[in-house]
Amino acid sequence: MPDREPSDLSAFVFDSATMSADIASATGRIVTQLVAPGGAAPVSWVLIEPGTGSEEGLGPSWSARVVLQARKVEEVSAPHAAGARVTHVLPIPYSAPDDEVEDLERWYSEEHTEKLLRCDAWLRVRRYRIEAIRGAEWNRLVVHDLAANDVLARDEVREAMATPWRQRLADRPWFMAEPRQPLEVRSQTPGNAARS
């Protein structure tokens, strides 16, 4: 991936529940390490905010399956999110065809986000446009901050996923192409915290 201006988000996806990551070069950034809950298929993500300009300088131990740089499109937090602890994050990548991206974006901004945030454990929704990627063909990433692992089974969320608009999108092969699994927050390093 070529060097570019720092992005709003850098994400790294690993095919194991453990990762060996040198985050020393991420000084001044928020680094969130996410892992699949016990018993789930092993996968882990590292999110860095603000992102980097490239994958260079992130240390020799970064051997991610997917590396991406993204720009924020929208961020919406629930009123009940203030002071709540994020315990899980649900990253959802999409490979939406160019002629269907607008419908996906409108669905999130006009319907879906507001419905999800009715759930007391759904804290924040951030949508990103992927600007550079290696290892996948995704063009959009939605990152959901959660206060519980069981949110997908809650009534408010089931209602949000049962609308005609969502059902129409779900009929498209790209919409459900990637697994949807809340990942546990293993650690989060504040961007301005001292590192040893």
C-alpha positions as CSV (number, residue, x, y, z in Angstrom):
1,M,0.0,0.0,0.0
2,P,1.6,3.3,-1.0
3,D,2.3,6.1,1.6
4,R,-0.6,8.6,1.8
5,E,-1.9,11.2,4.2
6,P,-2.9,9.8,7.5
7,S,-6.4,8.3,7.4
8,D,-9.1,8.5,10.0
9,L,-8.8,4.8,10.7
10,S,-6.3,2.0,10.0
11,A,-7.5,-1.6,10.5
12,F,-5.7,-4.9,10.5
13,V,-7.4,-8.2,10.4
14,F,-5.7,-11.4,11.6
15,D,-6.7,-15.0,11.1
16,S,-6.0,-16.0,14.6
17,A,-7.2,-15.1,18.1
18,T,-3.7,-13.9,19.0
19,M,-1.6,-11.3,17.3
20,S,1.9,-10.1,17.7
21,A,1.9,-6.4,17.2
22,D,4.4,-3.7,17.8
23,I,2.3,-0.7,18.5
24,A,5.1,1.6,19.5
25,S,4.8,3.5,16.2
26,A,1.2,4.2,17.0
27,T,2.2,6.8,19.6
28,G,-0.5,9.5,19.8
29,R,-3.2,7.3,18.5
30,I,-6.0,5.2,20.0
31,V,-5.2,1.5,19.5
32,T,-8.0,-1.0,20.1
33,Q,-7.3,-4.7,20.0
34,L,-10.3,-7.0,19.4
35,V,-10.6,-10.8,19.6
36,A,-13.3,-13.3,18.9
37,P,-15.0,-14.6,22.1
38,G,-14.0,-18.1,23.3
39,G,-15.3,-20.9,21.1
40,A,-15.8,-18.6,18.0
41,A,-13.8,-18.9,14.8
42,P,-10.4,-17.3,15.6
43,V,-10.1,-13.8,14.2
44,S,-8.7,-10.6,15.6
45,W,-8.7,-6.9,14.5
46,V,-6.5,-4.0,15.5
47,L,-8.1,-0.5,15.0
48,I,-5.8,2.6,15.0
49,E,-7.3,6.0,15.2
50,P,-6.4,8.3,13.7
51,G,-5.0,6.0,11.1
52,T,-1.6,5.9,9.6
53,G,-0.5,7.0,6.1
54,S,0.6,3.4,5.2
55,E,1.4,0.1,6.8
56,E,5.0,1.0,6.8
57,G,6.6,1.6,10.2
58,L,4.1,-0.5,12.1
59,G,6.7,-3.1,13.0
60,P,7.9,-6.3,11.5
61,S,5.5,-8.5,13.4
62,W,2.4,-7.1,11.6
63,S,1.4,-10.0,9.3
64,A,-2.3,-9.2,8.9
65,R,-4.5,-10.9,6.3
66,V,-6.2,-7.5,5.6
67,V,-4.8,-4.0,6.0
68,L,-6.9,-1.0,5.2
69,Q,-7.0,2.8,5.5
70,A,-10.4,4.5,5.7
71,R,-12.1,8.0,5.9
72,K,-15.0,8.6,8.3
73,V,-18.3,9.2,6.5
74,E,-20.5,9.5,9.6
75,E,-20.4,8.9,13.4
76,V,-23.5,8.8,15.6
77,S,-23.5,8.1,19.3
78,A,-26.5,7.1,21.4
79,P,-27.6,9.5,24.2
80,H,-27.0,6.7,26.6
81,A,-23.4,6.2,25.5
82,A,-22.0,8.9,27.7
83,G,-20.0,7.1,30.4
84,A,-20.8,3.6,29.1
85,R,-18.0,1.1,28.7
86,V,-17.4,-0.4,25.3
87,T,-16.9,-4.2,25.8
88,H,-17.4,-5.4,22.3
89,V,-17.0,-4.0,18.8
90,L,-18.8,-5.3,15.7
91,P,-16.9,-4.4,12.5
92,I,-18.9,-5.0,9.3
93,P,-17.0,-4.7,6.0
94,Y,-18.9,-4.5,2.7
95,S,-17.9,-5.0,-0.9
96,A,-20.9,-3.0,-2.3
97,P,-21.0,-2.5,-6.1
98,D,-20.5,1.1,-7.1
99,D,-24.1,1.4,-8.2
100,E,-25.4,0.1,-4.8
101,V,-23.2,2.1,-2.4
102,E,-25.6,5.0,-2.2
103,D,-28.5,2.7,-1.2
104,L,-26.3,1.2,1.6
105,E,-25.2,4.7,2.8
106,R,-28.8,6.0,2.8
107,W,-30.1,2.9,4.7
108,Y,-27.6,3.5,7.5
109,S,-28.1,7.3,7.7
110,E,-31.9,7.4,7.2
111,E,-33.1,4.2,9.0
112,H,-30.7,1.6,10.4
113,T,-28.4,3.6,12.7
114,E,-31.3,5.3,14.6
115,K,-33.0,2.0,15.1
116,L,-29.9,0.2,16.4
117,L,-29.2,3.0,18.9
118,R,-32.5,2.4,20.5
119,C,-30.9,-0.6,22.1
120,D,-29.3,0.4,25.5
121,A,-26.2,-1.7,24.7
122,W,-25.6,-0.2,21.2
123,L,-23.5,2.8,21.9
124,R,-22.1,4.2,18.6
125,V,-22.0,3.6,14.9
126,R,-19.1,4.8,12.7
127,R,-19.2,4.5,8.9
128,Y,-16.0,4.6,6.8
129,R,-15.2,4.7,3.1
130,I,-12.2,2.5,2.5
131,E,-9.5,4.4,0.5
132,A,-6.8,1.8,0.3
133,I,-6.8,-1.9,1.1
134,R,-4.7,-5.0,0.8
135,G,-6.0,-8.6,1.2
136,A,-9.8,-7.9,0.5
137,E,-12.0,-6.1,-1.9
138,W,-14.1,-4.2,0.7
139,N,-15.1,-0.6,0.0
140,R,-17.0,0.3,3.1
141,L,-16.6,-0.5,6.8
142,V,-19.1,0.1,9.6
143,V,-17.8,-0.1,13.2
144,H,-20.4,-0.6,16.0
145,D,-19.4,0.0,19.6
146,L,-21.3,-2.2,22.0
147,A,-21.8,-2.6,25.8
148,A,-22.7,-6.3,25.6
149,N,-22.1,-9.4,23.5
150,D,-25.7,-10.4,23.2
151,V,-27.0,-7.3,21.3
152,L,-27.8,-9.2,18.1
153,A,-30.5,-11.2,20.1
154,R,-32.2,-8.1,21.6
155,D,-35.7,-7.1,20.5
156,E,-34.7,-3.6,19.3
157,V,-31.9,-5.0,17.1
158,R,-34.1,-7.7,15.7
159,E,-36.7,-5.1,14.8
160,A,-34.0,-3.0,13.1
161,M,-33.0,-6.0,11.0
162,A,-36.6,-6.8,10.0
163,T,-37.4,-3.7,8.0
164,P,-38.3,-4.0,4.3
165,W,-35.3,-1.9,3.4
166,R,-32.9,-4.1,5.3
167,Q,-34.5,-7.3,3.8
168,R,-34.0,-5.8,0.3
169,L,-30.3,-5.2,1.0
170,A,-29.9,-8.6,2.6
171,D,-31.1,-10.3,-0.7
172,R,-28.0,-8.9,-2.4
173,P,-25.0,-11.4,-2.4
174,W,-22.5,-8.8,-1.2
175,F,-24.5,-7.7,1.9
176,M,-24.0,-10.7,4.1
177,A,-20.7,-11.9,2.5
178,E,-18.6,-11.3,5.6
179,P,-19.2,-12.8,9.0
180,R,-20.9,-10.6,11.7
181,Q,-19.6,-11.3,15.1
182,P,-19.2,-9.0,18.1
183,L,-15.5,-9.0,19.1
184,E,-14.3,-8.6,22.6
185,V,-12.2,-5.5,23.4
186,R,-9.0,-7.0,24.6
187,S,-7.3,-3.7,25.2
188,Q,-7.5,-0.1,24.3
189,T,-4.6,2.3,24.5
190,P,-5.6,5.9,24.8
191,G,-3.9,8.1,22.1
192,N,-2.2,10.4,24.6
193,A,-1.3,7.8,27.3
194,A,2.3,7.2,28.0
195,R,3.7,4.0,26.6
196,S,6.5,1.9,28.1
